[in-house]
Amino acid sequence: MTAAPLQDTRFRLSEEQARELAQAYGTPLYVVDEGHFRQRIQQYYEGFRAASPKGELSFASKANSTVALLKIAYQEGCSIDVASEGELRAALMAGVPASACHLHGNNKQESEIQFAVEQGIGMIVLDNFEEIELFGRMKALVEEKGVKLVIRLAPGVDPVTHAKISTGQADTKFGFNIVDGSGEKALKRTMELGLPTIGFHCHVGSQLLDPEAQISGGELIAKFAADMKANHGFETTYLNVGGGLGVMYTEKDVPMSHAEYCKAIVAAVTKALEGTGLDPKLAQEPGRSLIAESGVTLYRVGVVKTVPAKERGTRTYVCVDGGLSDNPRPALYGSKYTVELVSPSRSADASPVTVSGKHCETDKLFEDIQLPSDVQAGDLIQVLCTGAYNSSMASNYNRYQRPATALIRKDGSFSLVQRRDTWEEMLAREIVPEGLV
Ligand SMILES: Cc1ncc(COP(=O)(O)O)c(C=O)c1O
């Protein structure tokens, strides 16, 4: 399926904003624009509800679990998808009621499940037979807390995306396969145990610029729901087709619009349910497509170095004050980004440079970036589309402090929503046993 060309809707900082933010909070710095984020959710909802009036969006908090952002997502009508006790605790801190959260995980710990159920989580997505038996043992508490269960299915589709973010194929650790009969066995077991199962879920992959696999995933789980009604009289009232829609990291990435995608997926699901009498609530749980384009990372240039390089003659490294520990995606997935100089250019010529970080790795953070040839120490650069899977995937590698996150408020003012790590925090977990010689 080919996507219609989209405009560049990515948030970017003006030079003045970049300077003020760098001065106020230092660099590297994640920046998220509140108005942009709210608008993305509203646009997604508009497209979804036009196709499916009961449609529900759940914000996949793994994309960015900064508490203030979870609060915004909830205010805009999203429920919150959490993949761990930590993400659930962040949602609770944001003031999201547990009943508006749902918990995922292919190997949830019993303690995580216990915590989630005790909090009264709205929904838990079942991923394996061990969990089903555990819920059988916890049935009284699950019923008392009103927790609903959903079965995650692996529909057996191969999306066009990076292998590490592809999850819907048959050979996956996530969920129950439809093709080998595990999905049906799982449903039968939850029915035998009398568990409060309401429907099915799938998520086929992430950064999907061609959403064909997502659409077939949705269609396959809807057909499965139809079969389960025919075979077992099971009434599906909830179907979640996951997240996955891609975003514009560079101008080569042209995602389908939310509205077009929602129309296509709702049409496929509706057709698969025709004549069954089933009319489930449809849900989606996007992360990246709601928050990625609302965020940028601001870095300051330090060293600029030109070295001999095989095949290309020379390579110029423009080293910034962050890198692998605040954005592991280039190293993990070979991800490409759009990198822009925010300081005014003193030169009209641009040449390709490698923007590199400061970690002890031979990583090429952003390769073949066109920057003015006189880029120099002290310049500020912004990397677009870093609102998703950057702050949430940040580490302390090399004992660097994870960056702060600033929010640009709707009135243009700035608020810090997550501060930089402190040195005290960085060393707080250390224990040197007495008598260590
Ligand atoms: C189960 C599940 N739901 C939702 C998402 C969010 O996907 P995306 O950020 O691509 O929309 C993911 C991402 O990995 C996921 O695994």
The ligand as an SDF file (V2000), in Angstrom:
LIG
                    3D

 16 16  0  0  0  0  0  0  0  0999 V2000
    2.4380   -4.1590   22.4900 C   0  0  0  0  0  0  0  0  0  0  0  0
    2.8490   -2.8470   21.9230 C   0  0  0  0  0  0  0  0  0  0  0  0
    1.9170   -1.8890   21.8120 N   0  0  0  0  0  0  0  0  0  0  0  0
    2.2260   -0.6650   21.3230 C   0  0  0  0  0  0  0  0  0  0  0  0
    3.5110   -0.3560   20.9260 C   0  0  0  0  0  0  0  0  0  0  0  0
    3.8010    1.0110   20.4050 C   0  0  0  0  0  0  0  0  0  0  0  0
    4.2540    0.9740   19.0890 O   0  0  0  0  0  0  0  0  0  0  0  0
    4.5600    2.3000   18.3050 P   0  0  0  0  0  0  0  0  0  0  0  0
    5.3870    3.1540   19.1670 O   0  0  0  0  0  0  0  0  0  0  0  0
    5.2820    1.8480   17.0980 O   0  0  0  0  0  0  0  0  0  0  0  0
    3.2450    2.9280   17.9420 O   0  0  0  0  0  0  0  0  0  0  0  0
    4.5160   -1.3290   21.0210 C   0  0  0  0  0  0  0  0  0  0  0  0
    5.8870   -1.0290   20.6100 C   0  0  0  0  0  0  0  0  0  0  0  0
    6.7860   -1.8050   20.6240 O   0  0  0  0  0  0  0  0  0  0  0  0
    4.1720   -2.6140   21.5330 C   0  0  0  0  0  0  0  0  0  0  0  0
    5.0850   -3.5750   21.6550 O   0  0  0  0  0  0  0  0  0  0  0  0
  1  2  1  0
  2  3  1  0
  2 15  2  0
  3  4  2  0
  4  5  1  0
  5  6  1  0
  5 12  2  0
  6  7  1  0
  7  8  1  0
  8  9  2  0
  8 10  1  0
  8 11  1  0
 12 13  1  0
 12 15  1  0
 13 14  2  0
 15 16  1  0
M  END
$$$$
